[in-house]
Amino acid sequence: MAKLKKFNLEGREVGHVTIDDAFAQSEANGQMIKDYIVALRANARQWSASTKGRSEVSHSTKKPHPQKGGGRARQGSLVAPQYKGGGRVFAPKPKFDQHVRINKKQRQAVIRFLIGEKIKENKLHIIDDTELERPKTKTVAQFLKAVGLEKRVLFLGEGNFEKVESGKHAKTVSVHTNKHRNFMLSVRNLAKIEFALASNISGYDVLLANDIVVTEHALKELSHWLL
């Protein structure tokens, strides 16, 4: 079982947290990771770019000049693409139903593998709590300096879950929480520092971050979800 250092908000080491070896031992082939990331980025596109073709441009259909006698090339109308304000050729149009389905087990395997890589590289850190009485960017900045984190950092906090019963079935759902609000407000003034709930992260978030700082409760959420 691997042990990770646990820090408080002041950046002082206050203990260790044991983490399951299944994270470090997880495997995922390169093609699966690539397919997952490409699908994520494709699904993030809006597909809303729209331009007008020559049949949609509002212009006179009169010939720009006589066809013969001027020594110039023949032209049909001002809606031709070579004229300013004319229609576009092969230009983008809105697309629909472009969503790429991501397999649930594939998603879990990739995130589990990427987190395991962070653990092997000593880039996963534990923080005991993220609750602040009021927003204070200086507190977070001092924490990052004390721990030695300078590049892209992703903070992960635990969510708030409620058990909902419907007939014979019971389901645990994530509900809105203001627990991390002051910490989120403190983080947003720092460049390349992000905060997210552990249950909402994607493999792209993990891949983009140089270091990950996770609360102890959020780490348990990740373990329950991914292992």
Beta strands, then each sheet from edge to edge (+ up, - down):
strand 1: 2-7
strand 2: 13-19
strand 3: 124-127
strand 4: 153-157
strand 5: 160-166
strand 6: 169-175
strand 7: 193-197
strand 8: 211-215
sheet 1: 2+ 1- 3- 8- 4- 7-
sheet 2: 5+ 6-
end
